[in-house]
Each structure stands twice: as C-alpha cells, then as structure tokens.
Amino acid sequence: MQGSGEVVVLKLTRGDDGKLGVGLNHSNQVTEPGPAAVAAGLKPWDTVICIDGVYLRNRQLADILQSEVPPSD
C-alpha cells in the first residue's frame, strides 16, 4: 500500500569518490544497497525522499547530486 511506510532519517557518508554507493531506480527507490547503505540501514525498495535537507519531490536523486558537482576543466 503506497504511503503506508514510515519516514526515518539515516546518515549515509559519501565515499572518497563522492558517491553514496547505492543504486536507485527512476523513482528514487533503492535497488542495490552497497555496504555503506546497508550499514546505514537502507534496504531494497526503500524510497529516498530527501538529501542534505533538500526534498526530491519529483526529481531524481542523481540529478540533484550532479548539480552539486562542478564542471571539469
């Protein structure tokens, strides 16, 4: 049933490469939780709704994270 889950706040530290180490689908649902994601408490099919205080709404997390990366020279 959609909307029946609970909201939890988890801290997931980015790796040295700046990535979160978690695979997501286009709905921001966890498809491949990496070791850091599992340690933080993420499970397959959890939905990411906010990152760094920014609510995703209908945006994909990947788009938000890409906008944070400065263009390479």
Sequence and secondary structure as in RCSB ss.txt:
>XXXX:A:sequence
MQGSGEVVVLKLTRGDDGKLGVGLNHSNQVTEPGPAAVAAGLKPWDTVICIDGVYLRNRQLADILQSEVPPSD
>XXXX:A:secstr
 TT S          TTS   EEE TTSBEEEE HHHHHHT  TT B  EETTEE TTS HHHHHHHHS    
